[in-house]
Amino acid sequence: MTREIVDAVFTVAWGAATDPGRVRTSNEDSFLAAPPVFLVADGMGGHSRGEVASRLTVSVFEQLAGRPWLGPRQLYEAVHAAATLVASLGEGLAAPGTTLTGVGLSEQDGRPYWLAFNIGDSRAYLLRGQRLEQLTVDHSRAQECLDAGEIVDEAFQHVITRALGGGSRQPPVADHWLVPAQPGDRILVCTDGLTTELSQPAIAGTLLGESDPQAAARMLVDSAVEAGGRDNVTVVVVDAVDVSARLTLDGVDDDTVTEADWGELEHDTVIAPMEGGQR
Ligand code: MG
């Protein structure tokens, strides 16, 4: 007896870079670049406790590294676990907190998808062809003003309305978006230290001009530091190298399937290095 299996193939290459910038003495941003998860976390809170919040969040998602896919349920569970950990650091509005924004490699009905997710004002973008599109919507007063058609008050520019910790009474819900992946897609995940220093056309120009994801991530971070570097800046770039759905037959005689065939069907479970890599 045989049955059809649709097996999604999603090969990616990535790069990541971070810098404290020119003003801050510590770097409270953290990132994870370990398939199936790519994310940034922008910590906040005095005495470097924001750094603890963002690192704790990364440590929870690190446990998903090496799995073939990130699904909405795994995402929900990891967000809940991270929020609980961060909330344990303190109570009240001055309690440490962190944003959480990223993409997961996901699969639906045998087809590869980007699973973008967001809490706070870090961002994920999709570069497809020549077009750079913001996938996530900021949780910020500034975004609320834009949505209401009001002028954005400078005083509210950096006030975020959703975070892990930071005095939240309940674990926050991550907004998420499933986007069918295409070969050649390039994802940018970044903290606001990038987007407050560089315009979207400038960011798009660098992403279009540098094909290597590690070099592109480093160039974006360096440009933001040169432009002022008033905040910590962190960038993760993920490229879709191979995106396809493969139909195979299960239950066929062993001698009709070569070892190489089966090897290809198994997902890579190597845990990625912290910066550039490929799976
Ligand atoms: Mg920031």
Residues whose N, C-alpha, C, O or C-beta is under 5 A from the ligand:
A	BS01	MG	D42 T191 D192 G193 D231 N232
